[in-house]
Amino acid sequence: MNRSLFIIFSTIALDAVGIGLIFPILPALLQEITHHHQTALYIGLLGSLYAVMQFIFSPILGALSDKFGRRPILLLSLAGSAINYLLLTLSHNLVLLLIGRIIAGMSSANMSVASAYLVDIAKPEQRAKYFGLMSAMFGAGFIIGPILGGLLGEYWLRLPFLIAAILTALNFLLAYWALPESKTADHPHQDSAITLNPFKAFASVRSIPNVVPLIATFFILSATGEAYAVCWALWGHAAFQWNTFWIGLSLGMFGLCQMLVQAFVPQHASKFLGDRNTVFVGISCTCLALGGMAFAQQGWIIFAIMPLFALGSIGTPSLQALASQKVSPEQQGQFQGIIASTISLASMFAPLLFSTLYFQFQAVWPGAIWLSVVMIYLLALPIVIRSLKPNIHSSK
């Protein structure tokens, strides 16, 4: 792996670590700060605030990277992440915590810049592989984050944030000294002044054929993914009487399987099946796994179908590779930002939908929530098919 890829992937992994490490310690941190035991409202507020900032700033950072280059915007995002973790380390009131989460949402939008960087340096046939590795690094960080947060939080509640601040600062220094700019003279920039408004950024790409269905596909896949975050623990306890250990173990196993799949499978699947067919195979594997989860009567069955469930993720890198070919090189940062913003938009609304559906089903059949996800996939299939029409742009 060359130096540039190492820095980009380490940035993505640290983003995921930062997202994950706050989960196990946030309730206790909020209790300490607010002196209230009922912290659900505050957790919801912080989560929504984070998603809103991602939605707003993903296309902004992407557009700025098109105009000024990937490297300076990535460095700015890393600096913002380090400041966020430092604020969280020092937060002794709710205002500082809110400011920290605002900065975290803004700086975590650097995923769009990292994606554009990969598009810049990768040949079209390598993109599914690199996007798969990117997802694997995110998965690895998301496994490490909660474990790190839980273990270090036992010694000092704010210690995980301090460690994350140090690691991010080191990553900033590494990128500053060793990361070259990926946009070259043959990747001209565009005047992106109008794209600093995220809604105008969406409007500016509507003229590209098939791009609206493509963005809708990213929204649908991201929205269905929120069902696991909202319902997994509730369903595991209701269906199998899992305690927190088994819930954590099942999530960790899923994360591990997904990381292995993303690291080794997408590039081969894309090569032998093609990107379009790989997306459909991924959706099919997900639907089959969800059907098995819905009807499972014993907890061991869930662990048995984890590999099938993880195979469902092979379509995402291929979808990203297809998306990268639909716009010209000078629009990559903006377009990757719009995709990241679409994912954030889904994370703002989907949790409410799936929590409402789950509480409708839980008394009669908790597993029905997974069939509702399958139904969403089936209803959205015409949009997905339309979004995967042959590309009209190609990138270097």
C-alpha positions as CSV (number, residue, x, y, z in Angstrom):
1,M,0.0,0.0,0.0
2,N,1.5,3.4,-1.0
3,R,1.9,6.3,1.3
4,S,-1.2,8.3,0.1
5,L,-3.5,5.3,0.5
6,F,-2.2,4.6,4.0
7,I,-3.0,8.2,5.1
8,I,-6.4,8.2,3.5
9,F,-7.4,4.9,5.0
10,S,-6.1,5.9,8.4
11,T,-8.2,9.0,8.2
12,I,-11.3,7.0,7.5
13,A,-10.5,4.5,10.3
14,L,-10.1,7.4,12.8
15,D,-13.4,8.8,11.7
16,A,-15.1,5.5,12.4
17,V,-13.3,5.2,15.8
18,G,-14.5,8.6,16.7
19,I,-18.1,7.7,15.9
20,G,-17.9,4.5,17.8
21,L,-16.0,5.4,20.9
22,I,-18.7,7.8,22.1
23,F,-21.5,5.1,22.1
24,P,-20.6,3.3,25.4
25,I,-19.7,6.4,27.4
26,L,-22.1,9.1,26.1
27,P,-25.0,8.2,28.6
28,A,-22.6,8.4,31.6
29,L,-21.0,11.6,30.3
30,L,-24.4,13.2,29.9
31,Q,-25.5,12.1,33.3
32,E,-22.3,13.7,34.8
33,I,-22.8,16.9,32.9
34,T,-26.6,17.4,33.1
35,H,-27.1,15.7,36.5
36,H,-30.1,13.8,35.0
37,H,-30.5,10.1,34.6
38,Q,-33.0,10.4,31.7
39,T,-30.6,11.3,29.0
40,A,-32.4,9.9,25.9
41,L,-33.5,13.4,24.8
42,Y,-30.0,14.7,24.9
43,I,-28.6,11.6,23.1
44,G,-31.2,12.2,20.3
45,L,-30.3,15.9,20.2
46,L,-26.6,15.2,19.8
47,G,-27.2,12.5,17.2
48,S,-29.4,14.7,15.1
49,L,-27.1,17.7,15.4
50,Y,-24.2,15.5,14.2
51,A,-26.2,14.3,11.2
52,V,-27.4,17.8,10.3
53,M,-23.8,19.1,10.3
54,Q,-22.8,16.2,8.1
55,F,-25.6,16.9,5.7
56,I,-24.7,20.6,5.4
57,F,-21.0,20.3,5.2
58,S,-20.3,17.2,3.1
59,P,-21.1,18.9,-0.2
60,I,-19.5,22.1,0.9
61,L,-16.2,20.4,1.7
62,G,-16.5,18.4,-1.5
63,A,-17.0,21.5,-3.6
64,L,-14.1,23.3,-1.8
65,S,-11.9,20.4,-2.6
66,D,-12.8,20.6,-6.3
67,K,-11.8,24.3,-6.2
68,F,-8.7,24.3,-3.9
69,G,-7.5,20.7,-3.9
70,R,-8.1,17.7,-1.8
71,R,-5.1,18.1,0.5
72,P,-5.9,21.4,2.2
73,I,-9.5,20.5,2.8
74,L,-8.5,17.2,4.3
75,L,-6.0,18.9,6.6
76,L,-8.7,21.3,7.6
77,S,-11.0,18.5,8.5
78,L,-8.4,16.6,10.5
79,A,-7.6,19.8,12.4
80,G,-11.4,20.1,13.1
81,S,-11.6,16.5,14.3
82,A,-8.7,17.0,16.7
83,I,-10.3,20.2,18.1
84,N,-13.6,18.3,18.6
85,Y,-11.9,15.6,20.6
86,L,-10.1,18.2,22.7
87,L,-13.4,20.0,23.4
88,L,-15.0,16.7,24.4
89,T,-12.1,16.0,26.7
90,L,-12.6,19.4,28.4
91,S,-16.4,19.4,28.3
92,H,-17.9,20.1,31.7
93,N,-21.1,21.6,30.5
94,L,-23.6,20.9,27.8
95,V,-22.7,23.9,25.7
96,L,-19.1,22.6,25.1
97,L,-20.4,19.1,24.4
98,L,-22.9,20.5,21.8
99,I,-20.1,22.6,20.2
100,G,-17.9,19.5,20.1
101,R,-20.6,17.5,18.3
102,I,-21.2,20.3,15.8
103,I,-17.5,20.4,15.0
104,A,-17.5,16.6,14.8
105,G,-20.3,16.6,12.3
106,M,-18.6,19.2,10.2
107,S,-15.2,17.5,10.2
108,S,-16.5,14.0,9.7
109,A,-17.8,15.3,6.3
110,N,-14.2,14.7,5.2
111,M,-15.3,11.3,4.0
112,S,-16.5,13.0,0.8
113,V,-13.0,14.5,0.3
114,A,-11.4,11.1,1.0
115,S,-13.7,9.5,-1.6
116,A,-12.8,12.1,-4.2
117,Y,-9.1,11.6,-3.4
118,L,-9.5,7.9,-4.1
119,V,-11.3,8.6,-7.4
120,D,-8.4,11.0,-8.4
121,I,-5.6,8.4,-7.9
122,A,-7.4,5.2,-8.9
123,K,-8.0,3.9,-12.3
124,P,-11.7,3.0,-13.0
125,E,-11.1,-0.7,-12.7
126,Q,-9.4,-0.2,-9.3
127,R,-12.2,1.9,-7.7
128,A,-14.4,-1.0,-6.5
129,K,-11.3,-2.4,-4.8
130,Y,-10.3,0.9,-3.1
131,F,-13.9,1.7,-2.1
132,G,-14.1,-1.8,-0.6
133,L,-10.9,-1.2,1.4
134,M,-12.3,2.1,2.5
135,S,-15.4,0.4,3.8
136,A,-13.2,-2.2,5.5
137,M,-11.2,0.5,7.2
138,F,-14.4,2.2,8.4
139,G,-15.6,-1.2,9.7
140,A,-12.4,-1.8,11.5
141,G,-12.6,1.6,13.1
142,F,-16.2,1.1,14.1
143,I,-15.3,-2.2,15.8
144,I,-12.3,-0.6,17.6
145,G,-14.2,2.5,18.6
146,P,-16.8,1.1,21.1
147,I,-14.3,-1.3,22.6
148,L,-11.8,1.5,23.1
149,G,-14.4,3.8,24.5
150,G,-15.7,1.2,26.9
151,L,-12.3,0.1,28.2
152,L,-10.7,3.5,28.5
153,G,-13.8,5.0,30.0
154,E,-13.5,2.7,32.9
155,Y,-10.3,4.6,34.0
156,W,-11.5,8.1,33.1
157,L,-14.7,9.0,31.3
158,R,-12.9,11.5,29.0
159,L,-9.8,9.4,28.4
160,P,-11.1,8.0,25.1
161,F,-11.5,11.5,23.7
162,L,-8.0,12.5,24.8
163,I,-6.5,9.4,23.0
164,A,-8.5,10.1,19.9
165,A,-7.3,13.8,19.9
166,I,-3.7,12.6,20.1
167,L,-4.2,10.0,17.3
168,T,-6.0,12.6,15.0
169,A,-3.3,15.2,15.7
170,L,-0.6,12.6,14.7
171,N,-2.6,11.8,11.5
172,F,-2.8,15.5,10.7
173,L,1.0,15.8,11.0
174,L,1.5,12.7,8.9
175,A,-0.8,14.1,6.2
176,Y,0.8,17.5,6.4
177,W,4.3,16.2,5.7
178,A,3.6,13.2,3.5
179,L,0.3,13.5,1.7
180,P,0.6,14.9,-1.9
181,E,-2.2,16.7,-3.7
182,S,-4.2,14.4,-5.9
183,K,-5.8,17.0,-8.2
184,T,-3.3,17.7,-11.1
185,A,-3.3,20.0,-14.0
186,D,-5.4,17.6,-16.1
187,H,-8.1,17.7,-13.4
188,P,-9.3,21.3,-13.8
189,H,-11.4,23.0,-11.1
190,Q,-14.7,24.6,-11.5
191,D,-16.1,27.8,-9.9
192,S,-18.0,26.2,-7.0
193,A,-19.3,29.4,-5.4
194,I,-22.9,28.4,-5.8
195,T,-22.3,25.0,-4.3
196,L,-21.5,26.3,-0.9
197,N,-25.3,26.0,-0.3
198,P,-25.9,22.3,0.1
199,F,-29.4,22.5,-1.4
200,K,-28.0,24.3,-4.5
201,A,-25.3,21.6,-4.6
202,F,-28.1,19.0,-5.1
203,A,-29.8,21.2,-7.7
204,S,-26.5,21.7,-9.7
205,V,-26.2,18.0,-10.6
206,R,-29.8,17.4,-11.6
207,S,-28.9,17.8,-15.2
208,I,-26.7,14.8,-15.2
209,P,-28.6,11.8,-16.6
210,N,-29.5,9.1,-14.1
211,V,-28.0,11.0,-11.2
212,V,-31.3,11.6,-9.3
213,P,-32.1,7.9,-9.1
214,L,-28.5,7.2,-8.1
215,I,-28.7,9.6,-5.2
216,A,-32.1,8.1,-4.3
217,T,-30.4,4.6,-4.3
218,F,-27.8,5.9,-1.8
219,F,-30.5,7.3,0.3
220,I,-32.5,4.1,0.3
221,L,-29.5,1.9,1.1
222,S,-28.4,4.2,3.9
223,A,-31.9,4.5,5.3
224,T,-32.3,0.7,5.5
225,G,-29.0,0.5,7.3
226,E,-30.3,2.7,10.1
227,A,-32.7,-0.1,11.0
228,Y,-29.9,-2.1,12.5
229,A,-28.7,0.7,14.7
230,V,-32.2,1.4,16.0
231,C,-33.6,-2.1,16.3
232,W,-30.8,-4.6,16.7
233,A,-30.5,-4.4,20.5
234,L,-34.3,-4.2,21.1
235,W,-34.9,-7.2,18.8
236,G,-32.1,-9.3,20.2
237,H,-33.4,-8.9,23.8
238,A,-37.1,-9.5,22.7
239,A,-36.4,-12.4,20.4
240,F,-33.6,-14.3,22.2
241,Q,-33.4,-12.6,25.6
242,W,-29.9,-11.5,24.8
243,N,-28.1,-9.4,27.4
244,T,-25.8,-6.6,26.6
245,F,-22.8,-9.0,26.3
246,W,-24.6,-11.0,23.6
247,I,-25.9,-7.9,21.8
248,G,-22.3,-6.5,21.8
249,L,-20.9,-9.8,20.6
250,S,-23.3,-10.1,17.8
251,L,-22.6,-6.6,16.6
252,G,-18.9,-7.2,16.9
253,M,-19.2,-10.4,14.9
254,F,-21.2,-8.7,12.2
255,G,-18.6,-5.9,12.1
256,L,-15.7,-8.4,11.8
257,C,-17.4,-10.4,9.0
258,Q,-18.2,-7.2,7.1
259,M,-14.7,-5.9,7.5
260,L,-13.3,-9.2,6.0
261,V,-15.8,-9.2,3.2
262,Q,-15.1,-5.5,2.3
263,A,-11.3,-6.1,2.4
264,F,-11.2,-9.1,0.1
265,V,-14.4,-9.7,-1.9
266,P,-15.6,-6.5,-3.7
267,Q,-12.7,-6.2,-6.2
268,H,-13.1,-9.9,-7.3
269,A,-16.9,-9.6,-7.4
270,S,-16.7,-6.5,-9.5
271,K,-14.2,-8.1,-11.9
272,F,-16.2,-11.3,-12.5
273,L,-19.8,-10.0,-12.1
274,G,-19.4,-6.4,-13.1
275,D,-20.3,-3.5,-10.9
276,R,-24.1,-3.4,-11.8
277,N,-24.6,-7.2,-11.1
278,T,-22.5,-6.9,-7.9
279,V,-24.9,-4.3,-6.5
280,F,-27.9,-6.6,-7.2
281,V,-26.1,-9.6,-5.6
282,G,-25.4,-7.5,-2.5
283,I,-29.0,-6.5,-2.2
284,S,-30.1,-10.1,-2.7
285,C,-27.7,-11.4,0.0
286,T,-29.0,-8.7,2.4
287,C,-32.7,-9.6,1.8
288,L,-32.0,-13.4,2.3
289,A,-30.2,-12.7,5.5
290,L,-33.0,-10.4,6.8
291,G,-35.5,-13.1,6.0
292,G,-33.6,-15.6,8.0
293,M,-33.3,-13.1,10.9
294,A,-37.1,-12.4,10.8
295,F,-38.0,-16.1,11.2
296,A,-35.1,-17.2,13.4
297,Q,-36.2,-19.0,16.6
298,Q,-32.7,-19.4,18.2
299,G,-29.9,-16.9,18.6
300,W,-27.2,-19.2,17.2
301,I,-28.9,-18.9,13.8
302,I,-28.0,-15.2,13.7
303,F,-24.4,-16.0,14.1
304,A,-24.6,-18.7,11.4
305,I,-26.0,-16.3,8.8
306,M,-23.5,-13.5,9.6
307,P,-21.3,-14.3,6.5
308,L,-24.4,-14.1,4.2
309,F,-25.4,-10.8,5.9
310,A,-21.9,-9.4,5.5
311,L,-21.9,-10.4,1.8
312,G,-24.7,-7.9,1.4
313,S,-22.2,-5.1,1.7
314,I,-20.3,-6.0,-1.5
315,G,-22.6,-3.9,-3.5
316,T,-21.7,-0.6,-1.9
317,P,-18.1,-0.3,-3.3
318,S,-19.5,-1.1,-6.8
319,L,-22.2,1.4,-6.4
320,Q,-19.6,4.0,-5.4
321,A,-17.4,3.1,-8.3
322,L,-20.4,3.4,-10.7
323,A,-21.3,6.8,-9.2
324,S,-17.7,8.1,-9.7
325,Q,-18.0,7.5,-13.4
326,K,-21.2,9.5,-13.8
327,V,-19.6,12.9,-13.4
328,S,-16.5,14.6,-14.8
329,P,-13.2,14.7,-12.8
330,E,-13.7,18.4,-11.9
331,Q,-17.0,17.6,-10.2
332,Q,-15.9,14.6,-8.2
333,G,-15.4,16.4,-4.9
334,Q,-18.8,18.0,-5.1
335,F,-20.5,14.8,-6.2
336,Q,-18.9,12.7,-3.5
337,G,-20.0,15.4,-1.0
338,I,-23.6,15.1,-2.2
339,I,-23.5,11.4,-1.7
340,A,-22.1,11.8,1.8
341,S,-24.8,14.4,2.5
342,T,-27.5,12.1,1.2
343,I,-26.3,9.4,3.6
344,S,-26.5,12.0,6.5
345,L,-30.0,13.0,5.4
346,A,-31.1,9.4,5.6
347,S,-29.6,9.1,9.2
348,M,-31.7,12.1,10.2
349,F,-35.1,10.6,9.3
350,A,-34.8,6.8,9.1
351,P,-34.3,6.1,12.8
352,L,-37.8,7.6,13.5
353,L,-39.4,5.5,10.8
354,F,-37.8,2.2,12.1
355,S,-38.4,2.9,15.7
356,T,-42.1,3.6,15.0
357,L,-42.4,0.4,12.9
358,Y,-40.6,-1.7,15.6
359,F,-42.9,-0.6,18.4
360,Q,-45.9,-1.5,16.2
361,F,-44.5,-5.0,15.7
362,Q,-42.7,-5.9,18.9
363,A,-45.7,-7.3,20.9
364,V,-46.7,-9.7,18.2
365,W,-43.6,-10.4,16.2
366,P,-40.3,-8.5,16.8
367,G,-38.6,-10.1,13.8
368,A,-41.2,-8.4,11.4
369,I,-39.0,-5.3,11.5
370,W,-36.5,-7.1,9.2
371,L,-39.3,-8.0,6.7
372,S,-40.2,-4.4,6.6
373,V,-36.7,-3.6,5.5
374,V,-36.9,-6.3,2.8
375,M,-40.2,-4.7,1.6
376,I,-38.5,-1.3,1.3
377,Y,-35.8,-2.9,-0.9
378,L,-38.4,-4.5,-3.1
379,L,-40.5,-1.3,-3.5
380,A,-37.3,0.6,-4.3
381,L,-36.0,-1.9,-6.8
382,P,-37.2,0.1,-9.9
383,I,-35.3,3.1,-8.6
384,V,-32.2,1.0,-8.1
385,I,-32.5,-0.5,-11.6
386,R,-32.8,2.9,-13.2
387,S,-29.9,4.3,-11.2
388,L,-27.6,1.5,-12.6
389,K,-28.1,2.3,-16.2
390,P,-24.8,2.4,-18.2
391,N,-22.5,5.3,-17.4
392,I,-22.1,8.3,-19.7
393,H,-19.1,9.8,-18.1
394,S,-15.8,8.1,-17.5
395,S,-13.0,9.1,-15.3
396,K,-9.3,8.7,-15.7
